[in-house]
Amino acid sequence: MDDISTDPLAPLKTCELHVHMGGCFSVDDLIELAAPYYRDIDWSIFVDAFDMAYGLRPDPSEWFARVVAGDSSGIDAIRRHFIFTEEDGPDFSRFQAKFNLLIAIIRHYIQHIPDGELEGPRRALDRHRIEGVRYVEMRSNAPDTGDPEGFVRFHRLTAQLSIDACTDGFIARYVPSLPRSAAMPAYLELRQLLDDKPDLHEGIVGVDFCNVEEGFPPRSAADVVRRIHDDNAANPAHALEILYHVGEIYFDKSLESAVRWCHEAAELGARRLGHCTALGLDPVVAAGRRGGSHVREKVSERLDQIDYDLTHHKGLEDAGVEIDTAALAVEREQLRGSSPDQLLHRPYDDHRLEQVIHRQDYALREITRIGAVIESCPSSNLRLGSVPSPELHPVHRFIQSDVDLVIGADDPGIFDSPLRREVEWVVETTHLTPQRLFERLGDPLSHRLGRLRQGAASS
Ligand SMILES: [Zn+2]
């Protein structure tokens, strides 16, 4: 590893604020985990998914047998079938197929090895220490263990492991991910866990909304978010701040609506916003992806957009967006009689695309004013987020704005790109020197969770 003691970007390379536990496992981790058990592991979840995504039925047992026999070609085979690269294309079924190699191994540990469910979280935390990270906020969904208490048990164990991992100056915090389709019951279960085990408050500092965002507009999270804010206000010392993935993959709606969702997520009171690609990708490029799917959106989205434009028309107009309030009011009345799920088709022209840029400017300024932080994850967006090339990556636009910004690795294991490499990528693809980039972004530790608790402690 590089000596980063004199590196002005060392604070960025050692503070990981956007990472998912499942994405942390490296090829080395897979080999260490699977080598003792490869003959017994049920690989079918991987083999079947790989068949669906790539039309091939690989034999993982044979790779691990080669590795155990000292044949490095086995390592190469594991790498080819696990690391997700640009060559795989922005295809989530292919990502899932490769990810299932890990799932098969972790399932074996959970189902067949005594205390095996501890091994995944422990190793994911260790991986950060090995890569030189000094502070990490690690998120995770609970794996589907098929038992109703699995959700609580997994988060309890992972939170405790995060607390236990804090030695020698290494600090780990844990942020459970809530399923978007059932966020309220999941949040209440989590709160119950924390009431039952108050020592876990040290480990659990927030909640995360992740996975598929399409179909889950920020307003659908309003109730649970309000409950979280109320609970935080009632007991700031035990506050859970909100992390919210938004504007990452949004082919189900217009570019205007995707921009709006990012702004609305900030208005929900999320502390940090994951990705927000919709705010930084050139609209001309964005509109050309996936056969121009952004020309279509549901009536319900269009109505939300009209309401947003009417509510924010002053700020939008100041940013250069043309708002015809009378025409919008008429359109709203016309759409009221339509089915909310009916698809509208509204093609883009040059003028409308240029207007989206002004909307992005407005949303970025509002997010800056609100104080939410954008988390940008270079490799993830290039490989999975349909950002077509490095020079088009939204991080460049974010750097030019005033928004608070951090760099995260998202899935450093399966992307084979640890945090320091992601930060170096930003340096290599911007016009800024390392020193200037640090001056622009500042120390990411200032954006870690816990601010509300600190306020409670000092008041
Ligand atoms: Zn993420």
Residues whose N, C-alpha, C, O or C-beta is under 5 A from the ligand:
A	BS01	ZN	G274 D410
